Amino acid sequence: MVMASVAWAQGLGGGGGSSSGTLLSLVPFVLIFVIFYFLLILPQQKRQKAQKAMLDDLKKGDKIITASGIWGTITNLGKETVTLQVADNTKIKIQKEHIAKLRADDDEKE
């Protein structure tokens, strides 16, 4: 019975401590959000901006690698599509978003 009365007295508390306790309980969540922002969200936004800039700067003759690993040279650019030459007489059309990166001329080690 004594334990129940002590717990009841602590629960009723002075009224002023409950609002500061609520604010203190939110601090870990705010810190977690800040850490997630700097470790996950901000780097992802930078990668997206760099990818968009790379796609906007594409031109005929650029050598690229698609997201699926196809190597090719751009022969034609459209608004949303790109025509790639992947072999002497083979051309394919892909969406621009599927271009993963530009490749350097010294990447060819066949």
C-alpha positions as CSV (number, residue, x, y, z in Angstrom):
1,M,0.0,0.0,0.0
2,V,2.9,2.3,0.7
3,M,4.3,1.9,-2.8
4,A,1.0,2.8,-4.4
5,S,0.8,6.0,-2.4
6,V,4.3,7.0,-3.3
7,A,3.7,6.4,-7.0
8,W,0.4,8.4,-6.7
9,A,2.2,11.3,-5.1
10,Q,4.9,11.3,-7.8
11,G,2.3,11.1,-10.5
12,L,0.5,14.2,-9.2
13,G,3.9,16.1,-9.0
14,G,4.1,19.9,-8.8
15,G,2.7,20.7,-12.3
16,G,5.7,22.7,-13.4
17,G,7.9,19.7,-13.9
18,S,5.7,18.0,-16.4
19,S,6.2,20.6,-19.2
20,S,9.9,20.6,-18.9
21,G,9.9,16.8,-18.8
22,T,8.0,16.8,-22.1
23,L,10.5,19.1,-23.7
24,L,13.4,17.1,-22.5
25,S,11.8,13.9,-23.9
26,L,11.7,15.5,-27.3
27,V,15.4,16.4,-27.4
28,P,16.5,12.8,-28.4
29,F,14.1,12.8,-31.3
30,V,15.3,16.2,-32.5
31,L,18.9,15.0,-32.3
32,I,18.1,11.8,-34.2
33,F,16.4,13.9,-37.0
34,V,19.4,16.2,-37.2
35,I,21.8,13.2,-37.4
36,F,19.7,11.6,-40.1
37,Y,19.5,14.9,-42.1
38,F,23.3,15.3,-42.2
39,L,24.2,11.6,-42.7
40,L,21.4,10.5,-45.1
41,I,19.2,13.3,-46.6
42,L,21.9,15.9,-47.4
43,P,24.3,13.5,-49.2
44,Q,21.4,12.0,-51.2
45,Q,20.3,15.5,-52.3
46,K,23.9,16.3,-53.4
47,R,24.0,13.0,-55.4
48,Q,20.7,13.8,-57.1
49,K,21.9,17.3,-58.1
50,A,25.1,15.9,-59.5
51,Q,23.2,13.3,-61.5
52,K,20.8,15.9,-62.9
53,A,23.7,18.1,-63.9
54,M,25.4,15.2,-65.6
55,L,22.2,14.4,-67.5
56,D,21.7,18.0,-68.6
57,D,25.3,18.2,-69.9
58,L,25.1,15.1,-72.1
59,K,26.0,15.6,-75.8
60,K,26.5,13.5,-78.9
61,G,29.6,11.4,-78.8
62,D,29.7,11.0,-75.0
63,K,30.6,7.6,-73.8
64,I,28.4,6.4,-71.0
65,I,27.4,3.4,-68.9
66,T,23.7,2.7,-68.2
67,A,22.3,1.7,-64.9
68,S,22.0,-1.9,-66.2
69,G,25.7,-1.9,-67.2
70,I,25.5,-1.4,-70.9
71,W,28.4,0.6,-72.4
72,G,27.6,2.8,-75.4
73,T,28.2,6.0,-77.2
74,I,25.4,8.6,-77.6
75,T,24.4,9.1,-81.2
76,N,21.1,11.0,-80.6
77,L,19.6,13.0,-77.8
78,G,15.9,13.6,-77.2
79,K,14.0,15.2,-74.3
80,E,13.5,12.0,-72.4
81,T,15.4,9.4,-74.5
82,V,18.9,8.7,-75.7
83,T,20.0,6.6,-78.7
84,L,23.2,4.6,-77.9
85,Q,25.5,2.8,-80.3
86,V,26.6,-0.3,-78.5
87,A,28.3,-2.1,-81.4
88,D,29.2,-1.3,-85.0
89,N,25.7,-1.8,-86.4
90,T,23.6,-1.9,-83.2
91,K,21.8,1.1,-81.7
92,I,19.4,1.1,-78.8
93,K,17.1,3.7,-77.4
94,I,16.9,4.2,-73.6
95,Q,15.4,6.7,-71.1
96,K,17.8,9.4,-70.0
97,E,17.2,8.6,-66.3
98,H,18.9,5.2,-66.8
99,I,22.3,6.7,-67.6
100,A,24.5,6.0,-64.6
101,K,27.7,7.8,-65.4
102,L,30.0,9.0,-68.1
103,R,33.1,6.9,-68.8
104,A,36.5,8.0,-69.6
105,D,38.3,7.0,-72.9
106,D,40.8,4.9,-70.9
107,D,38.1,2.7,-69.4
108,E,38.2,0.4,-72.4
109,K,40.3,-2.6,-71.5
110,E,39.0,-5.3,-73.8
